[in-house]
C-alpha cells in the first residue's frame, strides 16, 4: 500500500473511531459503541466480529477444582483471598529443594487448539518467568513464556511463543503444563487462575514501534517504510523534543526528532504516542510524580496534534509497579511493555507485549512463526544504526515478502484496539 492511499484510508478510520475512546470492552472482545459496519484502518470492513471467534475462546479452567491438576514439585493449595474468576486461585509454593515445579492437566480427549493461544492469570512474590506448554498426542510440544514482575495484581497475561517442536500438532493437544524453575535454595510462591484461550487472527499481524524519539525515526526508518507504505508507532518523550527545539544538547549526545518532523511522521501514517514527558524509572517515583510524568506527556501530544496517538503508552525502561499500571489504565487505552512474540488477541491492555531490538536472525524466525501460527507480534527499536539498522532492514524486507503473499498485515495500535482485544 503506497503512502497516499494509506493516508486517505487512515483519515477515514480516524473519523470512524471518534467518540468511542471510552468504550468498555465486552466479554466477546468487541467494544460497546462499535458496530459490524465500521471500517478498520485499512479501509475494509473487519471480518473478525464476535460471531467469528472460536467457541473454545475464553476461560477453560477457573481453578475451583485443584484435583484437576497434577502437581510435581512444590505444594498446591487454594487461596480464597485473591481470584480473577470464581472464588479462589491456586497457590503454588516452591521450597528450597524444589527447583522444578509443574502443574499438569490432561484432557479427557485430544483438543483442537488451532485457532487459539493459551494464557493464564498470574501473580508472584518474586520475578518469575513461567512456561505454559501444550503437548500433543505424540508428545511434541509448543512452549509459551511470559515474564512476571513481583508483587503485581493477579491478572491475565498474554503468553508468547518460546520454542516449537517440529512435529507439534495444534489440532491434537492432549495436555497442558504450567511450569517454573527457581534457583537452588530459592523459595517462590506463584498464584494461578483463569487458564484461558484467546483467539488468533485470520492472518499474522505485525506492529512496528520506536522508543525515545531518536532522529533516526525520521532519517532512517521513515524512508525505508515509505518504500512499502508501512506505518509505524513512535513513543516520544516531549521533554526531549522541546530540548532539541531549544538547542539543548542531549545528555547522551543523540539527536532527537523535532516537532516538525513528528508532524511529518504523523502525515505519513505513523502514530505518535506517549513515553512520559521525560524518561524516568516510574517505579522509583511516588504516585503523584508518576501521574505528573504520564499526564504531562499525554497532554503535550494532545496539544500538538497527536490526539489519536496520545491514547497509547509505552513504559520507559520497561519499568513499572502496580501504581504505574493503574495510572496507565486510567489515562490510556493500551500500554505496551515486555513479553514474547506470536501472541493471540490481547487480554491485558495495561501490559500489551512486545519484543525489543531483535537481531536479523531472530527477525526471520519470529516473522516465520507469526505467519505460520497466525500470531500478533509487536517489535520495537531505539536508534537505527549499525546492527540494529541492518536488522530493521531485514525486518522490513522479510515483512514485505509475507505481506505480499497475504500472510502478514502491518497494524497500528488503533487496529489492535479495534479488532484484536479479548
Rosetta blueprint (number, residue, H / E / L):
1 X L
2 X L
3 X H
4 X H
5 X H
6 X H
7 X H
8 X H
9 X H
10 X H
11 X H
12 X H
13 X H
14 X H
15 X H
16 X H
17 X H
18 X L
19 X L
20 X L
21 X L
22 X L
23 X L
24 X L
25 X E
26 X L
27 X L
28 X L
29 X L
30 X L
31 X E
32 X L
33 X L
34 X L
35 X L
36 X L
37 X L
38 X L
39 X E
40 X L
41 X L
42 X L
43 X L
44 X L
45 X E
46 X L
47 X L
48 X L
49 X L
50 X H
51 X H
52 X H
53 X L
54 X L
55 X L
56 X L
57 X L
58 X E
59 X E
60 X E
61 X E
62 X L
63 X L
64 X L
65 X L
66 X H
67 X H
68 X H
69 X L
70 X E
71 X E
72 X E
73 X L
74 X L
75 X E
76 X E
77 X E
78 X E
79 X E
80 X L
81 X L
82 X L
83 X L
84 X L
85 X L
86 X L
87 X L
88 X L
89 X E
90 X E
91 X E
92 X E
93 X E
94 X E
95 X L
96 X L
97 X L
98 X L
99 X L
100 X E
101 X E
102 X E
103 X E
104 X E
105 X E
106 X E
107 X E
108 X E
109 X E
110 X E
111 X E
112 X L
113 X L
114 X L
115 X L
116 X E
117 X E
118 X E
119 X E
120 X E
121 X E
122 X E
123 X E
124 X E
125 X L
126 X L
127 X L
128 X E
129 X E
130 X E
131 X E
132 X E
133 X E
134 X E
135 X E
136 X E
137 X L
138 X L
139 X L
140 X L
141 X E
142 X E
143 X E
144 X E
145 X E
146 X E
147 X E
148 X E
149 X L
150 X L
151 X L
152 X L
153 X L
154 X L
155 X E
156 X E
157 X E
158 X E
159 X L
160 X E
161 X E
162 X E
163 X E
164 X E
165 X L
166 X L
167 X L
168 X L
169 X L
170 X L
171 X L
172 X L
173 X E
174 X E
175 X E
176 X E
177 X E
178 X E
179 X E
180 X E
181 X E
182 X L
183 X L
184 X L
185 X L
186 X L
187 X L
188 X E
189 X E
190 X E
191 X E
192 X E
193 X E
194 X E
195 X E
196 X E
197 X E
198 X E
199 X E
200 X L
201 X L
202 X L
203 X L
204 X E
205 X E
206 X E
207 X E
208 X E
209 X E
210 X E
211 X E
212 X L
213 X L
214 X E
215 X L
216 X H
217 X H
218 X H
219 X H
220 X H
221 X H
222 X H
223 X H
224 X H
225 X H
226 X H
227 X L
228 X L
229 X L
230 X L
231 X L
232 X L
233 X E
234 X E
235 X E
236 X E
237 X L
238 X H
239 X H
240 X H
241 X H
242 X H
243 X H
244 X H
245 X H
246 X L
247 X L
248 X L
249 X L
250 X L
251 X L
252 X L
253 X L
254 X L
255 X L
256 X E
257 X L
258 X L
259 X H
260 X H
261 X H
262 X H
263 X H
264 X H
265 X H
266 X H
267 X H
268 X L
269 X L
270 X L
271 X E
272 X E
273 X E
274 X E
275 X L
276 X L
277 X L
278 X L
279 X L
280 X L
281 X L
282 X H
283 X H
284 X H
285 X L
286 X L
287 X H
288 X H
289 X H
290 X H
291 X H
292 X H
293 X H
294 X H
295 X H
296 X H
297 X H
298 X H
299 X H
300 X H
301 X H
302 X H
303 X H
304 X L
305 X L
306 X L
307 X L
308 X L
309 X H
310 X H
311 X H
312 X E
313 X E
314 X E
315 X L
316 X H
317 X H
318 X H
319 X L
320 X L
321 X L
322 X H
323 X H
324 X H
325 X H
326 X H
327 X H
328 X H
329 X H
330 X H
331 X H
332 X L
333 X L
334 X E
335 X E
336 X E
337 X L
338 X L
339 X L
340 X L
341 X L
342 X L
343 X E
344 X L
345 X L
346 X E
347 X L
348 X L
349 X L
350 X L
351 X L
352 X E
353 X L
354 X L
355 X E
356 X E
357 X L
358 X L
359 X L
360 X H
361 X H
362 X H
363 X H
364 X H
365 X H
366 X H
367 X H
368 X H
369 X H
370 X H
371 X H
372 X H
373 X L
374 X L
375 X L
376 X E
377 X E
378 X E
379 X E
380 X E
381 X E
382 X L
383 X L
384 X L
385 X L
386 X H
387 X H
388 X H
389 X H
390 X H
391 X H
392 X H
393 X H
394 X H
395 X H
396 X H
397 X H
398 X H
399 X H
400 X H
401 X H
402 X H
403 X H
404 X H
405 X L
406 X L
407 X L
408 X E
409 X E
410 X E
411 X L
412 X L
413 X H
414 X H
415 X H
416 X H
417 X H
418 X H
419 X H
420 X L
421 X E
422 X L
